[in-house]
Amino acid sequence: MGQSQENNTSGNDTFPPLANLQRLAISESGFVFDPVSGHNFTVNETGLFILRLLQKNNRLEPLLDRLTTEYDSPRRELERDVLEFAGLLRDYVGE
């Protein structure tokens, strides 16, 4: 949490590798399955939206840009929530 926004967006280390995200099987109901690790979890509507975006581009800035247009929340709050979600994803999908 003590990192500046610039440090968080400087590389792809915020999220799991794009290949790991792209291998996920995601249902419309939010059930997520990783066929490599065997892990599965569920996400809410916002998590589903974020995962779909991440499967196309796992960079923080474009994701935050899109979220700020879709949701009525301060960018700083969205960034905090996304970084927390990213930590959970790394635990389930790997780095």
N, C-alpha and C positions, 0 to 999 in steps of 0.2 A: 504494500500500500504506500510505502514511502517513495516510490519511484515517480518521476515526473511523467506526464503524458508523452513527452518526446521519447523517453526510454521505452515506454510500453509499445510504441508504434514503430520503432526503428527496424524491427525485423519480424520474422514470422514466429518468434519464440513465445508469443502470447498464447497461441492456440496449438493444438496438436498439428502435425504435418497435414497438408492438404490431402495427400493420398489416404491417410488414416480416416479423415473426415468423409472422403468420397466413398469409402468402402462400407459405410454405415447403411443399413437398411432402416428406413424411417417410414412408419405408417402415418396415414392422415390423422389418426387418433393420438399420435405422439409417442408411440412405442418405438424405441430405438434398439437395434440389435447390431453388435459388432461381430461379424462372422469369424474374425481372426482370434479375438480374445475370448469370445463366448459371452462377454458381458452384455447385459441388457438393462435398460432403464426407461423411464417415461419422462416426458417433458410436457409442460403446459403449452398453450397456444403461442406465447412469446418465445419460449425455448424452441419450439418447432420452426418458427419464423427465422430465428437466429441460426439454427442448424442448417436450414435450407440455404441461407445466404453464405454461411461458412463453407458449404460444399462447393460453392462457386469461387470464393475468394476468402482466404483466411487471414486477411489483414484487418487490423482494428479500425483504422480511420474510415475506410469505405463503409464498414459495418455501422459505425457510429453515425455517419452521415445519413445512412438509410433509416436507422432507428429514430433519429431526431425528426425525420419527416413523417414517420409512421405513428409515433407515440408522443403524447403531450407530457414529456418529462424533461427536466434539465439534462443537458448533455453530460455534465459531471456525474449525475446520479446514474444515467445509463451506462457510462463508462465503468463505474464502480460495480454495477450489477453484472455487466458483461465480463469483467475481469474475474469476478467470483465464479461465474458460470464456466469460464475458460479453465479455471483451476479444477473444477469438477470434471470437465471433459478430459483434461490431461490424465486424471486418475483412471477414467474408464477406457479411454481410447489410446492412451499412450502419447509419448513425446517423440 
